[in-house]
Amino acid sequence: MEEKRSILLCEDDENLGMLLREYLQVKGYHAELYADGDAGYKAFLKGKFDICVLDVMMPIKDGFTLAQEIRAVNPEMPIIFLTAKTLKEDIIEGFKIGADDYITKHFSMEELVFRIEAVLRRVRGKKSKENTYYKIGRFQFDTQKQLLSIDGQQTKLTTKESELLGLLCAHANDILQRDFALKTIWTDDNYFNARSMDVYITKLRKHLKADESIEIINIHGKGYKLITPEIEA
């Protein structure tokens, strides 16, 4: 029997939190519920979770702060934000922190489970991929270990950074279509996911700046292109 997936659920609305926990348990998940960010962080340090579902507005410690602390301990932990906020700036802030998804209230229980399963599928798919190694100019990129190396210096990429750089490498010196990348990594090419991808492109440019022969350029209306004099798979 497959082991239940464990969810850290942080929601300060008691009624909503209990409903979510019960529904997730009915759907076969193990869900631990906490009403504030501080309690959630302490539980995270003690427990073993497959994914975190965090309300943004919580007492003592908000969801953004909690997510940053969780990522400091485990950079690869999948995180979904729940929020009543619909401001673009707040949603973009969540993606800058590294959120895997962002759900605005009022959502359906079915939608939450669908999004959790979609994120977990991406994580499982990443782990099951064969070890792929790229040489990008002076960089070496190990997609399985998510390591980008140059001159003895290693950078541990996040899951999305690694997935996006892997797609760029697979399409090196050619156009990586924007909608293809969004649907492959984020499963949806909506506005907020598109803005999230822009943030990750900026992060990758910073990671690659040590080699001036490498460039990620925008192709207006189409996508991105990784320009590099050397790419070996």
C-alpha positions as CSV (number, residue, x, y, z in Angstrom):
1,M,0.0,0.0,0.0
2,E,1.3,3.4,-0.9
3,E,2.2,5.6,2.1
4,K,-0.1,8.5,2.7
5,R,1.2,11.9,1.5
6,S,1.7,14.2,4.5
7,I,0.5,17.9,4.3
8,L,1.4,20.7,6.7
9,L,-1.8,22.8,6.7
10,C,-1.6,26.3,8.2
11,E,-4.9,28.2,8.4
12,D,-6.1,30.6,11.1
13,D,-9.8,30.3,10.3
14,E,-10.8,27.5,12.6
15,N,-13.8,26.4,10.7
16,L,-12.1,26.5,7.3
17,G,-9.0,24.8,8.6
18,M,-11.0,21.9,10.1
19,L,-13.0,21.5,6.8
20,L,-9.9,21.4,4.8
21,R,-8.2,18.9,7.1
22,E,-11.2,16.6,7.1
23,Y,-11.6,16.8,3.3
24,L,-7.9,16.1,2.7
25,Q,-8.0,13.1,5.1
26,V,-11.1,11.8,3.2
27,K,-9.0,12.1,0.0
28,G,-6.3,9.9,1.5
29,Y,-3.8,12.5,2.8
30,H,-2.4,12.9,6.3
31,A,-3.0,16.5,7.1
32,E,-1.7,18.3,10.3
33,L,-3.5,21.6,11.0
34,Y,-2.0,24.6,12.7
35,A,-3.6,28.0,13.3
36,D,-0.5,30.3,13.2
37,G,2.8,30.5,11.4
38,D,4.9,29.9,14.5
39,A,3.2,26.7,15.5
40,G,3.4,25.6,11.8
41,Y,7.1,26.2,11.7
42,K,7.7,24.2,14.9
43,A,5.7,21.4,13.5
44,F,7.6,21.5,10.2
45,L,10.9,21.1,12.1
46,K,9.7,18.1,14.0
47,G,7.7,16.4,11.2
48,K,8.2,15.0,7.8
49,F,5.9,16.6,5.1
50,D,5.5,16.2,1.4
51,I,3.9,19.6,0.8
52,C,2.9,22.7,2.7
53,V,-0.4,24.5,2.3
54,L,-0.1,27.9,4.0
55,D,-2.6,30.7,4.6
56,V,-0.9,34.1,3.9
57,M,-2.6,36.1,6.7
58,M,-1.9,34.4,10.0
59,P,-1.2,35.6,13.5
60,I,2.3,35.6,15.1
61,K,4.0,34.8,11.8
62,D,2.4,35.2,8.3
63,G,2.5,32.7,5.5
64,F,5.2,34.5,3.5
65,T,7.6,34.6,6.5
66,L,6.8,31.0,7.3
67,A,7.5,30.0,3.7
68,Q,10.9,31.7,3.7
69,E,11.8,29.9,6.9
70,I,10.7,26.6,5.6
71,R,12.7,27.1,2.4
72,A,15.7,28.0,4.4
73,V,15.6,24.5,5.9
74,N,14.4,22.7,2.8
75,P,14.8,24.7,-0.5
76,E,12.8,22.0,-2.4
77,M,9.7,21.8,-0.2
78,P,6.6,22.3,-2.3
79,I,4.5,25.2,-1.1
80,I,1.0,26.3,-2.0
81,F,-0.4,29.6,-0.6
82,L,-4.0,30.2,0.4
83,T,-5.2,33.8,0.5
84,A,-8.1,36.2,0.4
85,K,-5.8,38.7,-1.3
86,T,-6.2,39.2,-5.0
87,L,-3.7,42.0,-5.5
88,K,-1.2,41.2,-8.2
89,E,1.7,42.5,-6.1
90,D,0.8,40.0,-3.3
91,I,0.6,37.1,-5.7
92,I,3.9,38.0,-7.3
93,E,5.5,38.3,-3.9
94,G,4.4,34.7,-3.2
95,F,6.0,33.5,-6.4
96,K,9.2,35.4,-5.6
97,I,9.4,33.5,-2.4
98,G,9.2,30.3,-4.5
99,A,5.6,29.3,-4.2
100,D,4.6,26.3,-6.4
101,D,1.0,27.5,-6.6
102,Y,-1.3,30.2,-5.2
103,I,-5.0,29.8,-4.6
104,T,-7.4,32.7,-3.8
105,K,-10.4,32.3,-1.6
106,H,-13.1,31.2,-2.1
107,F,-11.9,28.0,-3.8
108,S,-13.5,24.7,-3.9
109,M,-12.2,21.7,-2.0
110,E,-11.8,19.8,-5.3
111,E,-9.7,22.6,-6.8
112,L,-7.3,22.5,-3.8
113,V,-6.9,18.7,-4.1
114,F,-6.3,19.0,-7.8
115,R,-3.6,21.6,-7.3
116,I,-1.9,19.6,-4.6
117,E,-1.9,16.6,-6.8
118,A,-0.5,18.6,-9.7
119,V,2.4,19.9,-7.6
120,L,3.2,16.5,-6.2
121,R,3.2,15.0,-9.7
122,R,5.7,17.5,-10.8
123,V,7.9,16.8,-7.8
124,R,7.6,13.0,-8.4
125,G,8.3,13.4,-12.1
126,K,11.4,15.4,-11.4
127,K,12.8,12.8,-9.0
128,S,12.1,10.0,-11.5
129,K,13.9,11.6,-14.4
130,E,17.2,10.0,-15.5
131,N,20.3,11.9,-14.6
132,T,20.8,14.5,-17.3
133,Y,24.0,16.5,-17.4
134,Y,24.6,19.7,-19.5
135,K,27.7,21.6,-20.2
136,I,26.7,25.3,-20.8
137,G,29.7,27.4,-21.8
138,R,31.9,27.2,-18.7
139,F,29.1,25.9,-16.5
140,Q,28.2,22.3,-15.7
141,F,24.6,21.6,-14.9
142,D,23.4,18.4,-13.2
143,T,19.6,18.4,-13.5
144,Q,19.1,15.5,-11.1
145,K,21.1,17.1,-8.3
146,Q,19.9,20.5,-9.4
147,L,23.5,21.8,-9.2
148,L,25.0,24.5,-11.4
149,S,28.8,24.6,-11.2
150,I,31.5,26.9,-12.5
151,D,35.2,27.0,-11.5
152,G,34.7,24.8,-8.5
153,Q,31.7,26.9,-7.2
154,Q,28.4,25.2,-6.9
155,T,24.9,26.7,-6.8
156,K,21.9,24.6,-5.6
157,L,18.9,25.5,-7.8
158,T,15.3,25.3,-6.7
159,T,13.1,22.8,-8.4
160,K,11.5,25.4,-10.7
161,E,14.9,27.0,-11.5
162,S,16.3,23.6,-12.4
163,E,13.2,22.6,-14.5
164,L,13.3,25.9,-16.4
165,L,17.0,25.8,-17.0
166,G,16.7,22.2,-18.2
167,L,14.1,23.3,-20.8
168,L,16.3,26.2,-21.9
169,C,19.2,23.8,-22.3
170,A,17.1,21.4,-24.3
171,H,16.2,24.3,-26.6
172,A,19.6,26.0,-26.5
173,N,20.2,28.6,-29.3
174,D,16.5,28.0,-30.3
175,I,13.3,29.5,-29.0
176,L,11.7,28.0,-25.9
177,Q,8.0,28.8,-26.5
178,R,6.5,30.6,-23.5
179,D,3.2,28.7,-23.4
180,F,5.1,25.4,-23.7
181,A,7.3,26.2,-20.7
182,L,4.4,27.4,-18.6
183,K,2.3,24.3,-19.3
184,T,5.2,22.0,-18.8
185,I,6.4,23.4,-15.5
186,W,3.3,25.3,-14.1
187,T,0.6,23.3,-15.9
188,D,-1.2,26.5,-16.7
189,D,-0.3,29.5,-18.8
190,N,-2.3,32.1,-16.9
191,Y,-1.1,35.6,-16.1
192,F,0.2,34.9,-12.6
193,N,2.2,31.8,-13.7
194,A,3.6,33.9,-16.6
195,R,4.8,36.6,-14.1
196,S,6.2,33.9,-11.9
197,M,8.2,32.5,-14.8
198,D,9.6,36.0,-15.5
199,V,10.9,36.1,-12.0
200,Y,12.6,32.7,-12.4
201,I,14.2,33.8,-15.7
202,T,15.7,36.8,-13.9
203,K,17.0,34.5,-11.2
204,L,18.6,32.2,-13.8
205,R,20.3,35.2,-15.5
206,K,21.9,36.1,-12.2
207,H,23.1,32.5,-11.7
208,L,24.7,32.5,-15.2
209,K,26.2,36.0,-15.2
210,A,29.7,34.6,-14.3
211,D,30.0,33.5,-18.0
212,E,29.5,36.5,-20.2
213,S,29.2,34.3,-23.3
214,I,25.9,33.0,-22.0
215,E,22.7,35.0,-22.3
216,I,19.0,34.4,-21.9
217,I,17.1,36.7,-24.2
218,N,13.4,37.6,-24.6
219,I,11.8,36.8,-27.9
220,H,8.9,39.2,-28.0
221,G,5.6,37.4,-28.2
222,K,7.2,34.0,-28.4
223,G,9.4,33.1,-25.4
224,Y,13.0,32.9,-24.5
225,K,16.3,31.8,-26.0
226,L,19.4,30.5,-24.2
227,I,22.4,31.8,-26.2
228,T,25.5,29.8,-25.5
229,P,28.6,28.9,-27.5
230,E,28.7,25.5,-26.1
231,I,25.9,23.1,-25.0
232,E,26.5,19.4,-24.5
233,A,24.0,16.9,-23.2
